[in-house]
């Protein structure tokens, strides 16, 4: 396995056509506790800082992080939220996230493979970082529908995706643009930025459509 910008890439084998299942991620974590180097990568460190800086509000009542992994970004986001739920598909990484965020009583973690599984409640912040390109287009549309149903009025949606070439079902641009297009009936893009490595998109739910 080779890496670019500290993001693992499997050997070229053609683009996958279906959503990656939980076994793929269990396999990634079976041999390494932090295969994407969330805790040590300069790429991740800089991306986390940019994501926090891009949040339109200083504080949120109820946040959801889809794909929290071992909780590195979760720990940084916790001070900005009254309550924060992190989702992931690998039990062992959720245990690592709980341990990392042990000093954050407002953080809770759930085992959930989106879009098939989804937590109860509504949120004024939903973060989808380095996740949507693991889905095929049908599941991306289901994710958009899940998000729509979970938004508080004028909630913020943050998308962050790596722009490197992989065998995942979608590229970073395809995932972000597909989400934005699917959400156009209920959310508007309010901020976008792009580096050589990743893109960051912030959407705001329309007041009349959310909730």
N, C-alpha and C positions, 0 to 999 in steps of 0.2 A: 504494500500500500504506500502510495506517495502522498505528499502534502503540498498544498499551495495556500499561502496566507494562513497556515496552521489549521486549515480545514481538510480533513481526510478525504481522499478520493479513491475509490476502488479502481482496479485496473480496467481500462476501457473494455466494455462488453456490450455496448449499445444502450440506448435509452430504455429504461424500464417503462412498461405501459400501465402498470397498476400500482395503486397505493402500497407503500412499503408496510409490511405487517409488523407487529410487535417483536416477532422473533428476530427480525433484522437488527433491531436496536439491542435486544438482549445479547445477540452475538457480538455486537460492538463492545459492550461493556463486560463481556465474559472474560476478556483477557486484559483489559485496561480499565481502571477506575474512572479515568477522565480522557477518553479517546479523542475528544475534540479540544482538549487542553483549555477548557473553560477557565480554570483557575490560574493558568500560567501564561497564556498566549497574549502577546502585545496586541494582536488583532482583536481578540475578545475584550481586552481591557479598554481599548480605544472605542470599540463599538458600544460597549456598555455606557461609557461616559457620554458618547454622542446621543444615545437613546434617552438617557436621563435628561440631558440638556434639551432634547426635543419635546419633552412632555409639556403640553400647553399650560398645565396647571401645577401649582406647587404641591397640591395635596389632593388625594382621592379618597372617597369613602369606601369603595369596594372594588378591588382589582382582581383580574384573572390573568394568569400567565400560562399560556398554552405551550407545553414543552419546556418545563422548568429544569430538567436534568438534575444535576447535583446541587442546584440552588445558589450558584454564584451570583447571577444577576438578581435572583429573588432577594438575596440578602441586601443588595444595594437598593432595591426598590422598596423594601419594607418600610423605611422611615417616611416614605411619601404616601403611605396608605393607612387607613384605619384598619382595613381587613384585606388580606391577600390570599388567594387560592392558587397554588401551583399544580399543574397537571403533568403527568408523564406516564409512559407505558411500561416502565421497568421498575419492579418493586425495589430492587437494590439501590437504584439511584434516588428514589424517593426517601429511602432511609438515610442516605447521605445528605439529601437536601434538608431533612428534618434536623439532622445533627448540625449542619452548617448554620441553620437558622434557629438554633435552640434559644438564642437570646432575642428572638422576635416572636413574642406571644401572639401577634396579629397574623402570623403566617400559618396556613394550613395546606396540606398536600393530599391529593387524591390520585388514585390509579385510574386512568381513563385514556382510551384510544379514540381520539376525535377523528372524524365527526360522529362516529357511531355512539360514543358515550359523551356525556356532557353534564356538568354540575348544575344543580338547581340554583336559582337566584338571578339577580340582575346586577350589572356592573357599570360603573362610570369610567372604567379603564379596562381594555382588553389588549394584551400584548401578545403578538404572534411573531416570534423571532426565530428564524432558521427552522421553520416547520412546514410552511405551506407547500414548498416544493417537493416534499415527500408524498404528496397526495396526487392522484390523477385528477383530471378535470371534473369528473362527476363528484368526487369527494370534496374538491375545492368548493364546488357550488353548495354542497351540503354544509360545509364549514361556514360559508357566508350566511346561510340560512340560520345556523345555530347562533352565530354572532348577532344577527338581527333580532332574534328572539330573546337575547340576554342583555340588551342594552337599556340602561337608564337614559332618560332624556338628555340630549347633548353630551353623551358619553364620547370618550376618545378611544380610537382604535389605532394601535401602533403596529406597523408591519416592518420587519427588518429581515433582509435576505441577502445572502452571499451571492456574488455574481460570477463565480467560477464555473467551469464546465464540469458536470458530473453525469452519472448515468441515471439520476433521479427522474421521476416522471415529468417534472417541470423544471425549467431554469428559474433562477431568482427573479428575472424580469417577467417571465410567464406567470409565476405564482403571484407576484405583486399586482401586475396589470389585470390578471384574471380576477383577483379578489376585488380590486377597485371597480372593475366593470360590473361585477355581480352585485356590489353594494351601492351602485349609483342611485338606486331608488330610495335609499334611506340614509346615506352618508356622503359627505363631501370632503374631498382632499383639502386640507388646510396647510400642509407643510410637506415638502419633499426635499431630500438631499441625496447625493450620490458621491461615493468615492470610487477609487479603482477596484475596491474589494467588495463593497456592499451598497445596497440602496436602503433608504429609510423613508417610509411614507406614514404620515399621520392623517387620519380621517376623523371627522366630527359627525356624530349622528345628528340628523335634523330633529329639532325639538318636536315637531308635529308627528314624526314617524316613530321615534323611540318610545320605549316604555309601553 
